[in-house]
Structures are given as C-alpha cells and as structure tokens.
Amino acid sequence: MAVYHLNGLNLPRSSEAQWEAGSPVNRGRLSKGDLVFFATSGGRKISHVGIYVGEDKFIHAPGRNKRIRFDSLSKRYFRRRYVGARTYL
C-alpha cells in the first residue's frame, strides 16, 4: 500500500480489500508492480501480499520486525500458498 501511495495511487489497507479492488492477472502475464497474493494462514483466505518485480521474483515484508526481502514465486512455500495476482494500473 505504501509503495503505491508514494506513487500517487490509493489502495485499500488490508490485503483482502486490495485483492477485491484489483483486476485479475494470470501468473504467466505478471508485470512489474502487480501485487501477488498468498494464503499463509491456511485455507484460501488472503493473508499476505507482495509486489512483483519481474523474473519470477517479488518483494515483501515477511512479518513484523523482519527485513523486507525478495523471494521467488517458484519457492515451494510461496508456490503452495499462491492465490493469484492483481493489477491496478
């Protein structure tokens, strides 16, 4: 949300509301800046979001008091929890 806000776009605060606000994007058609969504708490409920940066990678904040980092969508943990992606541009 903060990155989009710094670039003049207002997104809802929660990851679930962000999911609802965006337009769906197929994983094979992701563009830099699209948001990728994950269900990290079990089930299919959206609970985590990252920003796609290209080449199958995204940037995200893994948790409170943890450093922002890059990860791969192909990493087993994220591959299993991937719900989908949305674009806002």
Secondary structure, 3 states (H helix, E strand, C coil): CHHHHHCCCCCCCCHHHHHHHCEEECHHHCCCCCEEEECCCCCCCCCEEEEEEECCEEEECCCCCCCCEEEECCCHHHHHHEEEEEECC
